[in-house]
Amino acid sequence: MRRLILASGAGLVFGLGLTVSSMINPAKVLAFLDVVGGWDPSLALVMAAAVPVAGAGFVLGRRRHAPLAAPAFQPPAVRPIDGRLVAGAALFGIGWGLVGYCPGPALAALGVAVADPKGADLAGAPLFILAMLVGMATVAFIDRRMRK
């Protein structure tokens, strides 16, 4: 239960940060990616503010013997860069560049779009999430078939 509460709180703070910084607005994200047109550097400023906060979290985490909601730290497995990783990263980047959403901001935008159906530029969030879920299911299906 503690783990669920901590994860929910972290997700709420993350979503609130995305909302306050307007990073749930795909037009703002696309303006950041448009370096030859009307470039909007605000996404870079949000990232510049996030890096020291994350760095402080890593420093504090190293001082702990275990995380708050688990008996021990579990570092990620070291895996080589392979075709699946490169293809997934490319699809992620292409999708982000085309529509201005990635999963975190889309979920936060979904909450705002549901609360305010007339929310400017957020109406695409439900469609994006549906397409994301269909894509995830498709990849899982293809993966299962290829492993057989």
C-alpha positions, 0 to 999 in steps of 0.5 A: 500500500505504501508503494502505491501511495508513493507512486501515486504521489510522485505521478501527481507531482510529475503531472502537476509539474507538466501542467503548470509548465504547459508541457501538456500542450502539444503546440508548445512542444512542437514550437520547441522542436521547430528550431527554424521557425517560431522556436520556443525555448521553454521546454529547454528551460523546464529540462534545465530546472529538472536536471538539478532536481533529479541530480539532488534525488540521485545524491540523496538516494545514494545515501540511503540503504534502500528506497522508501517502498522496497527492501533494496535498490534494483539497478537496471540491467545493462543491455546492449543497444540493439535494433529494437531499442533503436527502432523504438527510440526512432518511433518515439521521436517521430511520434513526438515530433508529429503530434507533440505528445509523449506518454507522460504529458498525454496522460496529464493532458487527459486529466485536463481534457476530461475536466475541461472538454473545451481545453485548447489543444488538449482534445487530441490526448484521448486519441493519442492514448488510444493509439499508444495502447493499440501500438503497445498491444500490437508490439506485444502481439508481434513479439509473442509471435516472433518468439514462437 
